[in-house]
């Protein structure tokens, strides 16, 4: 008989994490630890920022012992077709390692390229699970420039087909990055709006992971610190944008990804998908819009976990927690209602029907379509 008070879980997180201002300078040494001199590096970046700031040239100078090709055609919400295009180039280059420096879209695309470069077939087949990943991909080093996707330490890639209105999760244990280099200095160029939406993504993920039926003691400990960090620093990171608050949010984002790679985000992200696909809402804003509603829904089922959660937030009860989250979002320029995102009551059936119901299953309180519709009406 299993004692209900003795936890039983597994934890697997193989990514090496280097954190610190200036940590980008360790990239050549980290690449050198994975492949020999003269290897071919497939470097995935965004289209403008790194080049404009002179960082791309610094990276290329540091990798002068290697043959490097730069792939910079990464659009927001990367599609399976975009992954296929980049994978074709990576294979044609005969790359030995993939390095990605950028936001979540850059990291997600590059992570998929790294694993699919040693497989045959299109990304869509693997995303739809009609074909299974069989082996680890090329060595992969992830360097985030935003504080929210957490993709530098997770085992999945978010892929989107905006024309077909579909969202995919390509992932598995074979896709963990080998190394994550988290340099808060790279986050200093984020405009306030980007700091807000990316931070809200990771902030929301930590709540979802904490209340999840798949949560565990290690993920709980990480998530409480993530929530504490964002509650204290997200507003300051958005408005002031100083190094200390940006570093705190960068740390929180990475820790959030480590936690949710074991205990994944659920209900807020499930609803966030149709908000992005059909109404064009930015991802962090889309998932944050229902955070308070789902927190209120989940709270009765996790009563034993609420005191440390309130302590992390610096509040005394559920109403105070919701008031604080709402205030942080508003001060960061984020919408706190679905009406503010352009939806009305007539849209609710569409949202309910297009919700990722497979992700709602780990909400600790059972929820049907009528329950969700009621929650969404309250969020208008």
C-alpha positions as CSV (number, residue, x, y, z in Angstrom):
1,X,0.0,0.0,0.0
2,X,1.3,3.4,-0.9
3,X,1.3,6.1,1.8
4,X,-0.6,9.0,0.5
5,X,1.7,11.4,2.4
6,X,4.8,10.0,0.7
7,X,5.3,11.5,-2.8
8,X,6.2,9.3,-5.7
9,X,7.5,11.0,-8.9
10,X,10.3,11.1,-11.4
11,X,12.5,14.0,-12.5
12,X,14.5,14.2,-15.6
13,X,16.3,17.4,-16.7
14,X,19.5,17.0,-18.5
15,X,20.1,20.6,-19.7
16,X,23.3,22.3,-18.5
17,X,22.4,25.9,-17.5
18,X,24.9,28.8,-17.4
19,X,23.5,32.0,-16.0
20,X,24.9,35.5,-15.5
21,X,25.5,38.9,-17.0
22,X,28.0,38.4,-19.8
23,X,27.4,34.6,-19.9
24,X,27.1,34.8,-23.7
25,X,30.9,35.0,-23.7
26,X,31.0,31.3,-22.7
27,X,29.4,30.3,-26.0
28,X,32.6,29.3,-27.8
29,X,33.7,27.1,-24.9
30,X,30.3,25.5,-24.6
31,X,30.3,24.7,-28.3
32,X,33.8,23.4,-27.9
33,X,32.7,21.0,-25.2
34,X,30.1,19.5,-27.6
35,X,31.9,19.4,-31.0
36,X,35.6,19.6,-32.1
37,X,37.2,22.6,-33.8
38,X,36.4,22.9,-37.4
39,X,32.8,21.6,-36.9
40,X,29.9,23.1,-38.8
41,X,27.6,25.4,-36.7
42,X,24.0,26.1,-37.8
43,X,23.3,29.4,-36.1
44,X,19.6,30.4,-35.8
45,X,18.8,34.0,-34.9
46,X,16.2,36.7,-35.3
47,X,16.2,38.9,-38.3
48,X,17.3,42.3,-36.9
49,X,18.1,42.9,-33.2
50,X,21.3,40.9,-32.7
51,X,22.8,42.3,-36.0
52,X,21.8,45.9,-35.2
53,X,23.3,45.7,-31.7
54,X,26.6,44.2,-33.0
55,X,26.1,41.0,-31.0
56,X,25.8,38.8,-34.0
57,X,29.3,39.8,-35.2
58,X,30.7,39.2,-31.7
59,X,29.2,35.7,-31.7
60,X,30.7,35.0,-35.1
61,X,34.1,36.3,-34.1
62,X,34.0,34.0,-31.0
63,X,33.1,31.0,-33.2
64,X,36.0,31.6,-35.6
65,X,37.3,28.1,-35.1
66,X,34.2,26.7,-36.7
67,X,32.4,27.0,-40.0
68,X,29.2,28.9,-39.4
69,X,26.1,29.5,-41.4
70,X,23.4,31.9,-40.2
71,X,19.7,31.2,-40.5
72,X,17.8,34.3,-39.7
73,X,14.4,33.8,-41.4
74,X,12.4,33.0,-38.2
75,X,8.9,34.5,-38.1
76,X,6.7,34.7,-34.9
77,X,4.7,31.5,-34.4
78,X,6.9,29.2,-36.4
79,X,5.1,26.7,-38.6
80,X,5.9,23.0,-39.4
81,X,6.6,24.2,-42.9
82,X,9.1,26.8,-41.6
83,X,10.8,24.0,-39.6
84,X,11.0,21.9,-42.7
85,X,12.6,24.7,-44.7
86,X,15.2,25.3,-42.0
87,X,15.9,21.6,-41.5
88,X,16.5,21.2,-45.2
89,X,19.2,24.0,-45.0
90,X,20.7,22.5,-41.9
91,X,21.0,19.1,-43.5
92,X,22.4,20.6,-46.8
93,X,25.0,22.4,-44.7
94,X,25.9,19.1,-43.0
95,X,25.7,20.8,-39.6
96,X,27.4,19.2,-36.6
97,X,25.6,21.4,-34.0
98,X,22.7,23.9,-33.8
99,X,23.0,27.1,-31.8
100,X,20.0,29.4,-31.3
101,X,20.1,33.0,-30.0
102,X,16.7,34.7,-29.8
103,X,13.2,34.7,-28.4
104,X,10.9,31.8,-28.0
105,X,10.1,31.5,-31.7
106,X,13.8,31.2,-32.6
107,X,14.5,28.7,-29.9
108,X,11.4,26.6,-30.7
109,X,12.2,26.4,-34.4
110,X,15.9,25.7,-33.8
111,X,15.1,23.0,-31.3
112,X,12.9,21.2,-33.8
113,X,15.6,21.6,-36.5
114,X,18.2,20.0,-34.3
115,X,16.2,16.9,-33.7
116,X,14.6,16.6,-37.2
117,X,18.0,16.9,-38.8
118,X,18.7,13.4,-37.8
119,X,15.3,12.1,-38.8
120,X,13.4,11.7,-42.1
121,X,10.0,13.1,-42.9
122,X,8.2,16.4,-42.3
123,X,7.8,18.2,-39.0
124,X,4.0,17.9,-39.2
125,X,4.2,14.1,-39.0
126,X,6.2,14.2,-35.8
127,X,4.0,17.1,-34.4
128,X,0.9,15.0,-35.1
129,X,2.5,11.9,-33.5
130,X,2.0,9.8,-36.6
131,X,5.8,9.3,-36.6
132,X,7.8,9.0,-33.5
133,X,11.2,10.6,-32.7
134,X,13.7,7.8,-32.4
135,X,17.0,9.4,-31.5
136,X,18.5,12.5,-29.9
137,X,19.2,15.3,-32.4
138,X,22.3,17.3,-33.2
139,X,23.9,19.0,-30.1
140,X,21.8,22.1,-29.3
141,X,22.8,25.2,-27.4
142,X,19.9,27.7,-26.6
143,X,20.5,31.3,-25.7
144,X,17.3,33.2,-24.9
145,X,16.9,37.0,-25.5
146,X,13.5,37.2,-23.8
147,X,12.2,36.2,-20.4
148,X,9.2,34.1,-20.9
149,X,9.2,31.2,-23.3
150,X,11.5,29.2,-21.2
151,X,12.3,27.1,-24.3
152,X,16.0,27.1,-23.4
153,X,15.3,24.4,-20.8
154,X,12.2,22.6,-22.1
155,X,11.8,19.5,-24.1
156,X,9.3,20.8,-26.6
157,X,8.7,23.2,-29.5
158,X,5.5,25.2,-30.0
159,X,4.6,25.2,-33.7
160,X,1.7,26.9,-35.3
161,X,-0.2,26.8,-38.6
162,X,-1.9,30.2,-38.6
163,X,-3.7,29.6,-41.9
164,X,-5.2,26.3,-40.8
165,X,-5.7,27.6,-37.3
166,X,-3.8,24.8,-35.6
167,X,-1.4,24.6,-32.8
168,X,1.1,21.8,-32.3
169,X,3.5,20.6,-29.6
170,X,6.5,18.8,-31.0
171,X,8.4,17.3,-28.1
172,X,9.8,14.6,-25.9
173,X,12.7,13.7,-23.7
174,X,15.0,13.6,-26.8
175,X,14.6,17.3,-27.4
176,X,16.1,18.9,-24.2
177,X,18.8,21.4,-25.2
178,X,22.3,20.3,-24.2
179,X,23.2,23.7,-22.9
180,X,21.2,26.9,-22.0
181,X,23.2,30.1,-21.7
182,X,21.0,32.7,-20.0
183,X,22.6,36.2,-20.1
184,X,20.4,38.9,-18.6
185,X,22.3,41.5,-20.6
186,X,20.7,40.2,-23.7
187,X,17.2,41.0,-22.2
188,X,18.1,44.7,-21.8
189,X,16.9,45.5,-25.3
190,X,13.4,44.1,-24.8
191,X,10.8,46.9,-25.2
192,X,8.5,47.1,-22.3
193,X,5.6,45.5,-24.1
194,X,7.7,42.4,-24.9
195,X,9.0,42.2,-21.3
196,X,5.4,42.2,-20.2
197,X,4.0,39.6,-22.5
198,X,6.9,37.2,-22.2
199,X,7.1,37.6,-18.4
200,X,3.3,37.0,-18.2
201,X,3.7,33.7,-20.1
202,X,6.2,32.3,-17.6
203,X,4.3,33.8,-14.6
204,X,1.1,32.0,-15.7
205,X,2.9,28.8,-16.5
206,X,4.2,28.6,-12.9
207,X,0.7,28.9,-11.5
208,X,-0.6,26.2,-13.9
209,X,2.3,23.9,-13.1
210,X,1.8,24.5,-9.3
211,X,-1.9,23.6,-9.3
212,X,-1.5,20.7,-11.8
213,X,-2.4,17.2,-10.9
214,X,1.1,16.3,-12.2
215,X,2.9,18.7,-9.8
216,X,5.5,17.3,-7.5
217,X,7.7,18.7,-4.7
218,X,10.6,19.8,-6.9
219,X,8.4,21.6,-9.4
220,X,6.4,23.1,-6.5
221,X,9.5,24.5,-5.0
222,X,10.7,26.0,-8.3
223,X,7.3,27.4,-9.1
224,X,6.9,29.2,-5.8
225,X,10.2,30.9,-6.3
226,X,9.2,31.8,-9.9
227,X,5.9,33.3,-8.7
228,X,7.7,35.2,-6.0
229,X,10.2,36.6,-8.5
230,X,7.6,37.7,-11.0
231,X,5.3,39.2,-8.4
232,X,8.2,41.3,-7.2
233,X,9.9,42.1,-10.4
234,X,7.7,41.9,-13.5
235,X,6.2,45.3,-13.1
236,X,9.7,46.9,-12.5
237,X,11.2,44.9,-15.5
238,X,8.4,46.2,-17.7
239,X,8.4,49.9,-16.6
240,X,12.0,50.5,-15.5
241,X,13.8,47.8,-17.4
242,X,16.9,47.8,-15.1
243,X,19.4,45.0,-15.1
244,X,18.5,43.7,-11.7
245,X,14.8,43.2,-12.5
246,X,15.5,41.9,-16.0
247,X,17.9,39.4,-14.4
248,X,15.3,38.3,-11.8
249,X,12.8,37.7,-14.6
250,X,15.3,35.9,-16.7
251,X,16.1,33.6,-13.8
252,X,12.4,33.1,-13.1
253,X,11.6,32.2,-16.7
254,X,14.4,29.6,-16.8
255,X,13.2,28.1,-13.5
256,X,9.6,28.1,-14.8
257,X,10.7,26.0,-17.8
258,X,12.5,23.5,-15.6
259,X,9.4,23.1,-13.5
260,X,6.9,22.8,-16.3
261,X,9.0,20.4,-18.3
262,X,7.9,18.0,-15.6
263,X,4.5,19.4,-14.7
264,X,3.2,21.1,-17.9
265,X,1.0,24.2,-18.2
266,X,-2.6,23.4,-18.7
267,X,-5.9,25.3,-18.7
268,X,-4.7,28.9,-19.3
269,X,-2.6,27.7,-22.2
270,X,-5.5,25.5,-23.5
271,X,-7.7,28.6,-23.8
272,X,-4.8,30.7,-25.0
273,X,-4.4,28.7,-28.2
274,X,-7.7,29.8,-29.8
275,X,-7.2,33.3,-28.5
276,X,-4.0,33.5,-30.5
277,X,-5.1,31.5,-33.5
278,X,-8.5,33.2,-34.1
279,X,-8.1,36.6,-32.5
280,X,-4.4,37.2,-33.0
281,X,-3.7,37.8,-29.3
282,X,0.0,37.6,-28.3
283,X,0.8,34.4,-26.5
284,X,1.7,35.7,-23.1
285,X,-1.3,38.0,-23.1
286,X,-3.6,35.1,-24.3
287,X,-2.6,32.8,-21.5
288,X,-2.6,35.5,-18.8
289,X,-6.1,36.6,-19.6
290,X,-7.7,33.7,-17.8
291,X,-5.2,33.2,-15.0
292,X,-7.3,34.7,-12.3
293,X,-10.4,32.8,-13.4
294,X,-8.6,29.4,-13.4
295,X,-6.8,30.2,-10.1
296,X,-10.2,30.8,-8.5
297,X,-11.4,27.5,-10.0
298,X,-8.4,25.5,-8.9
299,X,-8.0,26.9,-5.4
300,X,-10.5,24.8,-3.6
301,X,-8.8,21.6,-4.8
302,X,-5.3,22.6,-3.6
303,X,-6.2,24.1,-0.2
304,X,-3.1,22.4,1.4
305,X,-0.9,24.3,-1.1
306,X,-2.4,27.7,-0.8
307,X,-0.5,29.1,2.3
308,X,2.9,28.9,0.6
309,X,1.4,30.3,-2.6
310,X,0.0,33.3,-0.7
311,X,3.3,33.7,1.0
312,X,5.1,33.7,-2.4
313,X,2.7,36.4,-3.6
314,X,2.9,38.4,-0.4
315,X,-0.9,38.2,0.2
316,X,-3.3,36.6,2.7
317,X,-6.0,35.0,0.6
318,X,-7.5,34.3,-2.8
319,X,-9.2,37.6,-3.3
320,X,-6.0,39.5,-2.5
321,X,-4.0,37.2,-4.9
322,X,-6.4,38.0,-7.7
323,X,-6.3,41.7,-6.9
324,X,-2.5,41.6,-7.0
325,X,-2.3,39.7,-10.3
326,X,-4.8,42.0,-11.9
327,X,-2.9,45.1,-10.7
328,X,0.4,43.8,-12.0
329,X,-1.1,43.1,-15.4
330,X,-2.7,46.5,-15.7
331,X,0.5,48.3,-14.7
332,X,2.4,46.3,-17.2
333,X,-0.1,47.4,-19.9
334,X,-1.7,44.0,-20.3
335,X,-5.5,43.4,-20.7
336,X,-7.2,41.7,-17.8
337,X,-10.5,41.0,-19.6
338,X,-11.5,39.2,-22.7
339,X,-13.6,42.2,-23.8
340,X,-10.3,44.2,-23.7
341,X,-8.9,41.6,-26.2
342,X,-11.8,42.2,-28.6
343,X,-14.1,39.3,-27.7
344,X,-17.7,39.4,-26.7
345,X,-20.3,36.9,-25.4
346,X,-21.1,35.7,-28.9
347,X,-17.5,34.4,-29.3
348,X,-17.5,32.2,-26.2
349,X,-18.8,29.1,-27.9
350,X,-16.0,29.3,-30.5
351,X,-13.4,29.6,-27.7
352,X,-14.9,26.7,-25.9
353,X,-15.0,24.5,-29.0
354,X,-11.4,25.3,-30.0
355,X,-9.9,25.0,-26.5
356,X,-7.1,22.3,-26.2
357,X,-9.2,20.0,-24.0
358,X,-6.3,17.5,-23.7
359,X,-4.5,20.2,-21.7
360,X,-7.4,20.9,-19.4
361,X,-7.2,17.3,-17.9
362,X,-4.6,18.2,-15.4
363,X,-6.6,21.0,-13.8
364,X,-7.3,19.7,-10.3
365,X,-11.0,20.5,-10.6
366,X,-13.0,18.8,-13.2
367,X,-14.2,21.1,-16.0
368,X,-16.7,20.6,-18.7
369,X,-17.7,22.8,-21.6
370,X,-20.5,24.6,-19.7
371,X,-18.1,25.2,-16.8
372,X,-15.5,26.7,-19.1
373,X,-18.1,28.9,-20.8
374,X,-19.2,30.2,-17.4
375,X,-15.6,31.0,-16.5
376,X,-15.1,32.8,-19.8
377,X,-18.2,34.9,-19.4
378,X,-17.0,36.0,-16.0
379,X,-13.7,37.0,-17.7
380,X,-15.4,39.3,-20.2
